[in-house]
């Protein structure tokens, strides 16, 4: 599934147990249609001590969220917005918010 979200974007969860929470996108997986959002959808991972992890125990890490359950969060408008693509006069493609046509860096 093609997505207009990128790493570093601020998103808000629109469905599920984490609904209404915002966070920063850590990674996007377009082939699986998932995103990993910082400090959201945490899962507990039980690990044994090994070469990489000296100390075992229960670690918390982010689990993937479906792309359909998150939307871009506009800090200017303080609300969720849809994202579109606009071609500038010089031929450059930029992402914009559909609500106020603001360019997303």
C-alpha positions as CSV (number, residue, x, y, z in Angstrom):
1,X,0.0,0.0,0.0
2,X,1.4,3.4,-1.0
3,X,1.6,5.9,1.9
4,X,2.2,9.6,2.2
5,X,3.6,9.3,5.7
6,X,7.4,9.4,6.3
7,X,9.8,8.8,9.1
8,X,9.8,11.8,11.5
9,X,6.1,12.8,10.9
10,X,3.9,13.5,13.8
11,X,0.7,11.3,13.6
12,X,-2.4,10.8,15.6
13,X,-4.0,7.4,16.1
14,X,-7.7,7.4,14.9
15,X,-8.7,3.9,15.8
16,X,-7.9,1.2,18.3
17,X,-6.8,1.1,21.9
18,X,-4.3,4.0,21.5
19,X,-7.0,6.3,19.9
20,X,-6.4,10.0,20.3
21,X,-2.7,9.7,21.2
22,X,0.0,11.4,19.1
23,X,3.6,10.3,18.4
24,X,6.5,10.5,16.0
25,X,6.8,7.9,13.2
26,X,10.0,5.8,13.8
27,X,9.6,3.7,10.6
28,X,7.2,3.0,7.8
29,X,6.7,-0.4,6.2
30,X,4.7,0.1,3.0
31,X,4.7,-3.6,2.0
32,X,3.0,-4.6,5.3
33,X,1.0,-1.4,5.5
34,X,2.2,-0.6,9.0
35,X,4.0,2.2,10.8
36,X,5.9,2.1,14.1
37,X,5.1,5.1,16.3
38,X,7.3,6.3,19.2
39,X,6.0,5.2,22.6
40,X,2.6,3.9,21.2
41,X,1.3,0.4,21.0
42,X,3.9,-1.0,23.4
43,X,4.4,-4.7,23.8
44,X,6.4,-6.6,26.3
45,X,9.2,-8.9,25.0
46,X,10.6,-11.5,27.4
47,X,14.3,-12.0,26.6
48,X,17.0,-14.3,27.9
49,X,20.5,-12.9,28.6
50,X,22.8,-13.4,25.5
51,X,25.8,-11.8,23.7
52,X,23.8,-8.7,22.6
53,X,21.6,-8.2,25.6
54,X,23.7,-8.8,28.7
55,X,20.8,-8.5,31.0
56,X,17.6,-10.5,30.3
57,X,14.1,-9.6,31.5
58,X,11.0,-8.0,30.2
59,X,11.6,-5.3,27.6
60,X,9.0,-2.9,26.3
61,X,9.1,-2.0,22.6
62,X,6.8,-0.5,20.0
63,X,4.6,-2.9,17.9
64,X,3.5,-1.9,14.4
65,X,0.2,0.0,13.8
66,X,-1.9,-0.3,10.7
67,X,-1.4,2.7,8.4
68,X,-5.2,3.0,8.1
69,X,-5.4,3.7,11.8
70,X,-3.1,6.7,11.8
71,X,-3.3,10.2,10.2
72,X,-0.9,13.1,9.9
73,X,-1.2,15.6,12.8
74,X,-0.8,19.2,11.8
75,X,0.9,21.3,14.6
76,X,-0.4,24.5,13.0
77,X,-4.1,23.5,13.0
78,X,-3.8,21.3,16.1
79,X,-5.8,18.6,14.4
80,X,-5.5,15.6,12.1
81,X,-5.4,16.3,8.4
82,X,-5.2,14.4,5.1
83,X,-2.0,14.7,3.1
84,X,-1.7,15.3,-0.6
85,X,1.0,15.8,-3.3
86,X,1.5,19.1,-5.2
87,X,3.8,19.7,-8.1
88,X,5.5,23.2,-7.9
89,X,6.3,25.4,-10.9
90,X,9.9,24.1,-10.9
91,X,8.7,20.5,-11.2
92,X,9.4,19.6,-7.6
93,X,6.8,17.3,-5.8
94,X,6.0,18.3,-2.2
95,X,3.6,17.0,0.4
96,X,0.9,19.4,1.5
97,X,-2.0,19.3,4.0
98,X,-5.3,19.2,2.3
99,X,-7.0,21.5,4.8
100,X,-4.8,24.6,4.5
101,X,-2.5,23.7,1.6
102,X,0.6,24.1,3.9
103,X,3.8,22.5,2.7
104,X,5.1,19.6,4.9
105,X,8.9,19.6,5.2
